[in-house]
Amino acid sequence: MGNMESGRRNFIKKTTMAAAVAPFSMPAVNFKEEKNIPANGKKRYALVGTGTRGSSSWAKPLINNYVQHAELVALCDINRKRMNYAKGYIDSKAPTYHASEFEKMVDETKPDTVIVTTTDCFHEKYIVKAMEMGCDVISEKPLVTEAWQALNVIEAEERSGKKVTTTFNARFGNDSEEIKRILLSGDLGKVLSAEYHEYLDTNHGASYYRRWHGKKRFSGSLLVHKASHHFDQMNWWLDSEPEVVTANGKVGFYGKNNSFRGKNCRSCSFKSKCDFYWDIETYGAKDLYLTGESEDGYLRDGCVWDTDIDTYDTMTVEVKYANNVLLNYSLNSYMPYEGQKIAFNCEKGRLEVRIFDAQPWEVPNAFEFRITKNFGDTKTFGLNRDVGTHGGSDDKMRDKIFLPDQPDELGQMAGSRSGLLSSLIGIAAVKSIETGQQVNVKDLVNFPVQWKW
């Protein structure tokens, strides 16, 4: 199968090389010194990582909706062709910089904040360097994909005096907010155990295995990339922190679990017989990826049967929290339908939330809530999604970030600690799967005293 993997290996090689280009040097700056407020009163933002999420969810909305408060001053990526195409899509005049020119970008454009939306495994690199150069950071989840990266982020934030915001848009969904309100009310008493089951269908689920997410070295696995959303929600809902993680997982459906495979969908000779054939021409952002394909070899329509896929598609995780709540979590990424089932078993009853047919996100879908009291009645009600990406949660989160003086009654804004803890649950789960052992989260990193476990 070696001849089928040349394009993807070329991407991996060049991506890894790009990460090593021009090793960052420590600039002589006063970390505690604040930047001067610009004359126009706008905060200055630079974006590193101009893929779909960075371009569509951050750069373009920033320019279109927050122009009175924010200014996009620079774009940065490892792929110049893709970045230049994204610049046109965003409709920005901001200068562009190759990833090897990150320091130069910060020096020349002087952003107040760097938005990090790169491939997951490189988040820590840019988070740390941005803070060391005097910038705050807004980063997509997961904050880190390896445990050692967590200490780098903690130390850089403490050393620089700058701050990290982790963009957990899942906290802002109507269902997520309602769950938080119900638990805060105390009507069901103390939570004793919780359940979270994620179902990714054969459209959404398969999409991860066509992309770099299917390789653990880039994504940390879906337990880090995808489930960090869910682990963060549970940490936030329970208002507690994870202590012990036990997990099982396997690649039981995608990857080598098929009798045929190709390099990518466009060039595949099995199009007519593969249920997972995907025509990239139907993808709204196809040109963003096709434009840059010749530069790094990254194939957006990769084969879901690639034998190099090692991101689990079948996972179960158990988490013990500091407040003694026990979480049972599962994720399966090849289901006939999309959705979630979330439940809290409490002293005075049970809260259950069912979410099905969650795609497309732009269309409102009902959330079914069921509250049953011990020795009492059952109450059921539904909620709809808001209009907008991820059920309107992206808009609500961006407002909190870009608009001044926004209230945060539910504590939805997340810093580095929340970002790292959600990542570390996934990292601990991967370690548990690989070793067959229970993993203590505290043992993953030599946490500094200021973390105060």
N, C-alpha and C positions, 0 to 999 in steps of 0.2 A: 504493500500500500504506500511505499515511500514516495512514488511519483505523484500521488494524489495530494500530498501534504505540502508540496513545495511552497505554494503561495502563502499558506498560513504560517509555515516556519519562517518564511521571509519576513512576515509581519512581526512575529515574535522576536526574531533577531534584531530587526531595526528598532522595534519599540524598546527592547532592553538596552540597545546601544544609545538610544536617545536619552534614556534615563541616566546614562553614565556620562554623557557629553558634558564637558566643561564643569567639573565638580565645583559645587558651590563653595565659595570662600566666605569666611566670617567678616562682614563689613564693620568698620569702626564707626558705630553709631551709638547715640545715647538712647537706649531702649525705652527709658521712661519718659523721654521728651515727646510731647504731643505735637502732631502736625498743625501748622497754622490753618485756621478755617479759611477756605477760599472766599474770594470777594463775592462770588455769586451765591454763597451759602449752600451750595450743593455738595454732597459727599461724592467722592471720586472712587469709582470701582473699576478694577481690571478683572477680566475673565480668563482663566487658564483652563482649557478644555472646551473646544467649540463643536462638540458633537450635538446630537439631538437635544439632550437635556440642557446643556449649557446655552445653546443658541435659542431654543424655543421657550424654555421655562425661566431663563434668567436674563439673557442679553436683550432679546426682543421686547419682553414686557417692561424691562427697565427703561428702555428708550421710549416705548409707546405710552406707558401709563404713569411713570414717576419722574417725568422730565423736570418738574418743579423742585424736586428734592434730590435727584441723583443724576450722575453723569458717567457714562461709560467711556473710559479714557484709554483702554488698551485691550487687545485680544492676544492670546498666546496658545500655541498648540505645537505638537511634534510634527504635524502634517501641514505644510504650507498651502497645498492645493485645497485641502478640505477647509482650512481656516479662511482662505480668500473667498471660497464659495459661501461659507457661513457669513462672512462680512457683508456680502451682497444681500443675502437673505435677511440678515438683521437690519440692513439699511443703515449702517454705521460708517462714520468717517474716522473712527478710532484707528490708530496705527496698529500694525500686527507685528508679532515677535515670535520667532521660533522658540521652542522650549529651552534650547541651550542659551537663549538670550533673556532668561527670566530676570536675572539681576539687572541687566541693562534696562528692561522694561520698567521695573520698579524705580530705578534711578531717574529715568527720563520722564516718566508720566506721573510719578508721585501719587499713586492711588492711596486713599485712606483704607480701603478694604480690598482684598483679593478674594474673588469667588472661585472656588475649586470644584471643577466638574470633570476631571480627567478620568481615565481608567482607574478603578478602585485602588489598585496596588500602589499608585503614585500619589494618592491623596496626602499621606503623611509628609512626603518630601516637600510639596509646595506649601502645605500648612506651616511646617516648621520654618522654612526659609522666608515666607512672607512675614511671619511674626518677627523673625530675627532682623528683618529689614524695616521694621517699624510699622507694619500693617496689621489691622485686624483681619480676620478670616471668616468667610461664610463658606461652609463645605457641605457638599452632598454626603449622605450616608453611603457606605460605612466610613467612619472617620479613619479607621485603620483596618488592615487585613491580616496583620501579624502582631503578636503580642508585644514584641520588642519595639514596634513603632509607637505604642501607647506611651511608653516612658519618654520618648523623644518629644511627643506633643506636650505632655505634662510639664517637662522641664523647660521647653521653649516658651510656653505660656507664662510660667512663673518668672523666667529670666527676663523676658521682654516686657512684661506688663501689658501685652496685647491680649485680645480675646477671640475665642473661636465660637461661632454660632453653627450648630448642626441643624440641617434643614429637614426636620422630621415632619413632612407635610401630613403624614398619617394621623398626627395628633389633631389635625384641624378638620377632619371629616365630621359631618353631622352625627354619625353614629358614635364616633370616638368621643366627641364632646358630651353626648348624652350619657354614655357609659360613665364618664368621669363625674358628671353631676349626680347620677344615681348613687355611686359609691361614696361620694363626698357627703351625701345627705344622711348617711348612717341608717337609712330605713331598713336595710337588710342586716345590719350589724357587721361584725368583723368578718373579713374574707378569710376562709380557711384553705381553699384550693381554687385553682383556675384552670381553664381549658382554652386552647387556641388552636384551631385546625384550619389550615390554609389549603385551598383547592385551586390549582392553576390548570386551566383547560389546555387542550391540544393546540390552541392558537397562541395564547399568551405564554403558556409554559414552554412550548417548543421554541419560542423566540429567543429565550436565553441560551439555548444550545446551538443556535445559529451564529451567536455572537461570541465575543471574548469571554463572556460570563461563564461559558461552559468549561473554562480552564481555571482550576483553583488558584494557580499562580497569579492570575490577574484579578479575580473576584473574591478569593477566599472561600468560594463556594456560595450557593444560595443561602446557606445558614448565616453567612456574613452579609452578602450583598442584599438579598431580599428580606431575610428574616430579621435583620437588624431593625427594620421598621416595626415588626411585630413585638420583638423583645423590648424595644423602647416603649411602645404603647403599654405593655404589661408593667414595665418598671414605673411608668408614669401613673397608670391607673392604680397600682398597688402602693405607690409612694414608698417604695422599698428598693433594695439593691440585691443583686444575685450573689449567692455564696457558693453553691455547689451545682455542678452540671454533669449530667449523664446522658449519653446519646447513642443512637444507632443510625446508620445510613448506608446507602448503596446506590450505584448506578445500575438500576434494574430495568430501565426501559430504553433510554437513549444510548448513544455511544456504540459500543461493540454489540449491542443486543439487536442485531439485524443481519440479514444475509447479504445485503448489498449496501453500497455507499458510493459517494462521489466526492469530488473536490468542493463543489458548491452547486446550488440549484440550477443556475443558468447553464452550466456546462455539463450537467449530469445526464447520463444515458438512460436513467431509470425514471425520468419525469412521469411517464404515463402510468407507472405502477406504484409510485411512492405516495402514500397518503399525506406525507409531510412536505411535498413539493410546494415551494413558495416562490411566487413570481415577484421579484423585487420591483418590477415596473408598477406594481400596485401600491408601493410604499410611498407615502407622502414625502419623505425625506430622502428618496433614493439618490437624487443627484448629489446630495451632500456627501454620500459615501462613494458613489461611483466616480466622482471627480477626483477624489484622493487615492483611489485604489492603486494607481500606478506608482505612487510614491512609497507606500509601505507594504503593499500586498494584502492589506486587511480586507477580508471578504465579508460583507454584511449579510450575505445569503449563504453562509457556511452550511455544511451538511450536519444534520442532527445525529447522524450515525458515525461521525468522526470517531475513530478509535482512540484519539487523544483526549476525548471528553472524560473528565474526572470529577466534575461537579455533580454531587449526589442529586438524584431525582426523587428519591424516597427517603424520608427522614422522620425520626421521632426524637424528641428531646424532653428531659425532665430537669426542672430547675427548682432548687430550694432557695427561698429568699431569706433575708435577714429577719423579717417579721414572721418567719415560719410558714408562710404561704407556699404551697406546692403547686408548680405549674406543669401541666402536661401539654406538650406542643407537637404538632406534626405538620409536615409540608409534603405534598405530592404534586408533581408538575406535569402530569399527563392525564388529567381527569376529563370526563365528558362534559363537565360544566365548571364554571368559575365561581368562586365564592369563599366564604369563611363561616365558621361556627365558633362563637366565643361564649364562654360561660364563667360565672363566678358562683361558687358554692359557699354560702355564708351562714353565720350563726342563726339567722332568722329566715332564711329562704334561699332562693336561687334566681339569678339573673341570667337569661340566655338571649343571645343575639344571633340571628341567622341572616346571612348576606349571600344571595345567589344571583347569578346572571349579572355580575358586576360590570361587564363590558357591553358597549363602549362606555368609557367613563364620562363622555360628554352628555349622555342621556340619563335623566334622573331614574333611579331604581330604588325600590322600597327596601328598607331595613326592618326586619320583624323583631320586635322586642317582646320578651315574655318574662314577667316577674311573678314568681310564685312564693307565697309566704308559707312557712311551716305551720300546719294546722290552720291555714287561712285560704284566701281566695287567690285566683290567678288573674293577672292583668296583662292584656296584650295590646300593643299599639304599633303603628308603623311610622317610619320617617322616610322622606325622600332625599335623594342626593341633590345638591345644588348644581346649577349649570356651570360648566367649566371643567378644566382638566382635573383628574383625580377627584371628581365630585365637588369641585369648587374649593377644595382644600388648598390648592396652589395659590389661588388669589388671596385667600385669607392669610396665608403664611407670608406672602410677599408684602401685603399691607402692613403686617406687624414689623417687617424688617425695614421697609423703605419709607414708610410714612412716620413722621415724628410723633412722639408723645402718645403711642398706642397703649391702651390698657392691656393687661395680661392676667385677668382674674383666675383663669384655670391653670396658669403656669405652663403654657404651651411652648414658650420659647425655650430652646435647649442649648446648653453650652457644651464645653468639651467633656465634662464628666458624664453627662447623659450619652453623648456620642460614643465615648470610649466604652462605657459599660454595655451598651447594646452590641457593639462590635465584639467585646470580649466574651459575651455569652456564646455568640456564634463561633468564635475562635476556640473557646473551651469545648464546644460541642464537636468540632472537627477533631480536636485532640483526643476527645473521649472515643470517637469512632475509630481513630487510627490506632489507639493504644488499648482499647477495651477497658479503660479505667475511668473511675469517677474523677472529676477535675475540680479542684478548688480555685475559684476565680482569683483569689488573693495570691495564689502561687504562680500565676502566669507572668507577673511583672514584679520587679523589686520596687514597689510603689514608695514614693517619698513620703516623709512624715506628714507633709501638709495635706495629703489626701485624706487622712483621718478616717480610716475604715471604722 
